[in-house]
Amino acid sequence: MLVALLFSKQLYVSSLSSYYIFYLIDRFGVSTQGAQLYLFIFLARERGRRLFRRARSAIALAANMSSGSRSSARCRSRWRCPMPG
């Protein structure tokens, strides 16, 4: 099931990427290389934003775990949060 989900996500992203390139060429009259550059910038920005969010949530989770507080909204799972001593 997981492989099917990953495959469908990859198919969706590639079809969206192709559409975005043709949209830029048709709508704004950019060259193929220019459209590919804009697509690369867009995808790199999105990837950077996702990495930043993950890092920020990992830091917040680590801070919650070190403080021993289980009442925080980020620390609701009993398996991830330390038990109060």
N, CA, C and O of each residue as an XYZ file, in Angstrom:
340
protein
N       0.821     -1.197      0.000
C       0.000      0.000      0.000
C       0.866      1.262      0.000
O       0.578      2.232     -0.701
N       1.924      1.226      0.795
C       2.810      2.389      0.871
C       3.485      2.666     -0.470
O       3.637      3.821     -0.868
N       3.882      1.618     -1.155
C       4.520      1.786     -2.469
C       3.533      2.407     -3.454
O       3.907      3.264     -4.254
N       2.280      1.977     -3.395
C       1.261      2.547     -4.288
C       1.047      4.027     -3.997
O       0.894      4.827     -4.921
N       1.036      4.391     -2.734
C       0.879      5.808     -2.380
C       2.070      6.641     -2.844
O       1.896      7.740     -3.371
N       3.275      6.119     -2.649
C       4.456      6.853     -3.102
C       4.480      6.998     -4.619
O       4.838      8.054     -5.140
N       4.100      5.939     -5.324
C       4.050      5.993     -6.784
C       3.020      7.015     -7.259
O       3.280      7.782     -8.186
N       1.847      7.022     -6.618
C       0.808      7.968     -7.041
C       1.227      9.401     -6.739
O       0.908     10.311     -7.503
N       1.934      9.611     -5.637
C       2.417     10.963     -5.328
C       3.430     11.416     -6.378
O       3.381     12.553     -6.849
N       4.353     10.512     -6.744
C       5.357     10.850     -7.750
C       4.704     11.156     -9.095
O       5.108     12.091     -9.786
N       3.708     10.377     -9.459
C       2.983     10.619    -10.705
C       2.277     11.971    -10.678
O       2.287     12.706    -11.665
N       1.669     12.290     -9.544
C       0.978     13.565     -9.391
C       1.949     14.736     -9.496
O       1.663     15.718    -10.182
N       3.093     14.641     -8.824
C       4.068     15.736     -8.846
C       4.633     15.922    -10.248
O       4.799     17.055    -10.699
N       4.935     14.813    -10.954
C       5.470     14.986    -12.305
C       4.455     15.546    -13.273
O       4.807     16.346    -14.140
N       3.203     15.145    -13.144
C       2.197     15.711    -14.047
C       1.959     17.183    -13.736
O       1.749     17.981    -14.649
N       1.988     17.548    -12.471
C       1.841     18.954    -12.093
C       3.027     19.776    -12.585
O       2.860     20.915    -13.021
N       4.217     19.202    -12.514
C       5.406     19.901    -13.005
C       5.314     20.155    -14.508
O       5.630     21.249    -14.976
N       4.882     19.150    -15.258
C       4.733     19.331    -16.707
C       3.686     20.394    -17.023
O       3.888     21.230    -17.904
N       2.580     20.360    -16.309
C       1.541     21.364    -16.518
C       2.070     22.758    -16.208
O       1.796     23.705    -16.945
N       2.829     22.889    -15.117
C       3.359     24.191    -14.725
C       4.285     24.751    -15.800
O       4.257     25.948    -16.085
N       5.105     23.887    -16.396
C       6.012     24.344    -17.455
C       5.213     24.845    -18.659
O       5.485     25.927    -19.180
N       4.239     24.068    -19.096
C       3.427     24.488    -20.247
C       2.587     25.728    -19.922
O       2.359     26.566    -20.795
N       2.133     25.848    -18.696
C       1.378     27.034    -18.285
C       2.252     28.279    -18.372
O       1.807     29.309    -18.879
N       3.485     28.204    -17.887
C       4.395     29.350    -17.952
C       4.706     29.728    -19.391
O       4.752     30.910    -19.733
N       4.920     28.726    -20.232
C       5.229     29.001    -21.640
C       4.041     29.662    -22.318
O       4.209     30.648    -23.036
N       2.846     29.135    -22.102
C       1.653     29.650    -22.771
C       1.218     30.992    -22.204
O       0.948     31.927    -22.959
N       1.148     31.092    -20.902
C       0.588     32.289    -20.257
C       1.539     33.484    -20.294
O       1.116     34.607    -20.568
N       2.835     33.242    -20.016
C       3.783     34.344    -19.888
C       4.793     34.419    -21.017
O       5.592     35.354    -21.074
N       4.768     33.448    -21.911
C       5.654     33.501    -23.071
C       7.121     33.307    -22.751
O       7.973     33.823    -23.474
N       7.445     32.585    -21.699
C       8.854     32.339    -21.381
C       9.353     31.168    -22.218
O       8.563     30.382    -22.740
N      10.667     31.063    -22.338
C      11.250     29.948    -23.084
C      11.153     28.665    -22.257
O      10.807     28.689    -21.076
N      11.463     27.558    -22.905
C      11.427     26.269    -22.202
C      12.450     26.236    -21.079
O      12.163     25.743    -19.989
N      13.647     26.761    -21.341
C      14.673     26.787    -20.311
C      14.265     27.696    -19.156
O      14.509     27.381    -17.992
N      13.650     28.810    -19.484
C      13.183     29.725    -18.436
C      12.095     29.095    -17.581
O      12.079     29.256    -16.360
N      11.186     28.379    -18.230
C      10.121     27.712    -17.484
C      10.690     26.626    -16.583
O      10.232     26.450    -15.454
N      11.690     25.894    -17.078
C      12.318     24.876    -16.249
C      13.051     25.495    -15.070
O      13.059     24.932    -13.975
N      13.666     26.647    -15.287
C      14.336     27.349    -14.192
C      13.328     27.802    -13.142
O      13.568     27.642    -11.945
N      12.210     28.361    -13.575
C      11.170     28.767    -12.623
C      10.609     27.571    -11.861
O      10.328     27.670    -10.666
N      10.447     26.450    -12.546
C       9.974     25.240    -11.877
C      10.988     24.765    -10.841
O      10.607     24.380     -9.735
N      12.264     24.789    -11.184
C      13.306     24.392    -10.241
C      13.301     25.292     -9.016
O      13.405     24.806     -7.890
N      13.183     26.593     -9.223
C      13.156     27.530     -8.096
C      11.934     27.262     -7.217
O      12.036     27.263     -5.990
N      10.798     27.036     -7.834
C       9.577     26.756     -7.083
C       9.713     25.490     -6.249
O       9.385     25.489     -5.063
N      10.202     24.398     -6.870
C      10.334     23.136     -6.146
C      11.395     23.220     -5.053
O      11.211     22.648     -3.979
N      12.498     23.919     -5.303
C      13.533     24.077     -4.279
C      13.019     24.896     -3.101
O      13.345     24.600     -1.951
N      12.225     25.914     -3.375
C      11.654     26.725     -2.298
C      10.696     25.902     -1.449
O      10.702     26.005     -0.223
N       9.882     25.093     -2.092
C       8.946     24.246     -1.351
C       9.685     23.217     -0.507
O       9.307     22.964      0.638
N      10.723     22.630     -1.058
C      11.504     21.647     -0.310
C      12.192     22.303      0.885
O      12.220     21.736      1.977
N      12.739     23.486      0.681
C      13.367     24.208      1.790
C      12.372     24.556      2.881
O      12.691     24.484      4.068
N      11.181     24.929      2.486
C      10.148     25.260      3.470
C       9.750     24.022      4.276
O       9.551     24.105      5.488
N       9.635     22.864      3.595
C       9.302     21.622      4.305
C      10.404     21.233      5.282
O      10.122     20.826      6.409
N      11.663     21.357      4.851
C      12.773     21.029      5.744
C      12.796     21.959      6.950
O      13.062     21.517      8.067
N      12.522     23.232      6.737
C      12.492     24.194      7.834
C      11.391     23.849      8.830
O      11.603     23.913     10.041
N      10.207     23.479      8.317
C       9.106     23.113      9.212
C       9.433     21.878     10.023
O       9.140     21.828     11.218
N      10.041     20.872      9.392
C      10.400     19.660     10.121
C      11.437     19.952     11.191
O      11.337     19.457     12.314
N      12.428     20.753     10.845
C      13.456     21.090     11.827
C      12.849     21.863     12.989
O      13.186     21.615     14.147
N      11.969     22.783     12.688
C      11.338     23.580     13.742
C      10.479     22.715     14.655
O      10.493     22.899     15.872
N       9.731     21.770     14.083
C       8.912     20.909     14.925
C       9.766     19.924     15.719
O       9.407     19.582     16.846
N      10.887     19.459     15.160
C      11.778     18.574     15.897
C      12.412     19.297     17.072
O      12.577     18.714     18.144
N      12.771     20.563     16.880
C      13.340     21.349     17.979
C      12.300     21.573     19.064
O      12.613     21.477     20.251
N      11.072     21.869     18.674
C      10.013     22.072     19.663
C       9.721     20.780     20.414
O       9.493     20.812     21.624
N       9.724     19.654     19.726
C       9.483     18.372     20.379
C      10.611     18.045     21.344
O      10.360     17.562     22.448
N      11.846     18.302     20.943
C      12.982     18.055     21.833
C      12.910     18.947     23.071
O      13.240     18.511     24.174
N      12.479     20.191     22.888
C      12.344     21.090     24.028
C      11.253     20.596     24.980
O      11.412     20.678     26.198
N      10.151     20.087     24.434
C       9.076     19.541     25.266
C       9.538     18.302     26.013
O       9.203     18.113     27.182
N      10.306     17.461     25.339
C      10.757     16.227     25.975
C      11.756     16.515     27.083
O      11.752     15.834     28.108
N      12.606     17.506     26.895
C      13.606     17.813     27.920
C      12.993     18.508     29.125
O      13.521     18.408     30.233
N      11.886     19.212     28.921
C      11.257     19.894     30.051
C      10.385     18.951     30.873
O      10.046     19.264     32.014
N      10.016     17.801     30.309
C       9.206     16.836     31.031
C       7.732     17.185     31.059
O       6.965     16.569     31.799
N       7.331     18.145     30.280
C       5.937     18.563     30.262
C       5.156     17.729     29.265
O       5.529     17.656     28.094
N       4.080     17.098     29.707
C       3.222     16.337     28.794
C       1.958     17.111     28.469
O       1.114     16.613     27.724
N       1.806     18.299     28.999
C       0.576     19.048     28.784
C       0.608     19.896     27.524
O      -0.402     20.492     27.150
N       1.752     19.956     26.872
C       1.871     20.775     25.676
C       1.099     20.149     24.519
O       0.911     18.933     24.475
N       0.659     20.973     23.597
C      -0.078     20.476     22.428
C       0.823     19.636     21.529
O       0.322     18.753     20.833
N       2.123     19.875     21.517
C       3.051     19.127     20.682
C       3.385     17.770     21.285
O       3.932     16.910     20.594
N       3.076     17.563     22.529
C       3.515     16.366     23.220
C       2.310     15.636     23.802
O       2.142     15.584     25.020
N       1.476     15.075     22.939
C       0.272     14.388     23.397
C       0.434     12.875     23.433
O      -0.319     12.189     24.125
N       1.382     12.361     22.715
C       1.529     10.917     22.635
C       2.340     10.407     23.819
O       3.388     10.970     24.133
N       1.877      9.357     24.478
C       2.601      8.838     25.639
C       3.856      8.082     25.224
O       4.737      7.857     26.055
N       3.959      7.680     23.943
C       5.141      6.959     23.496
C       6.282      7.901     23.148
O       7.443      7.501     23.229
N       5.997      9.106     22.772
C       7.059     10.045     22.408
C       7.473     10.939     23.563
O       8.593     11.448     23.573
N       6.613     11.136     24.515
C       6.884     12.076     25.592
C       7.360     11.336     26.833
O       6.883     10.239     27.123
N       8.290     11.925     27.561
C       8.751     11.265     28.781
C       7.669     11.306     29.861
O       6.891     12.256     29.954
N       7.643     10.264     30.660
C       6.705     10.213     31.783
C       7.224     11.109     32.898
O       8.429     11.157     33.145
N       6.340     11.806     33.563
C       6.782     12.641     34.662
C       7.395     11.782     35.771
O       6.889     10.709     36.101
N       8.483     12.276     36.328
C       9.212     11.502     37.341
C       8.661     11.652     38.662
O       9.170     11.061     39.614
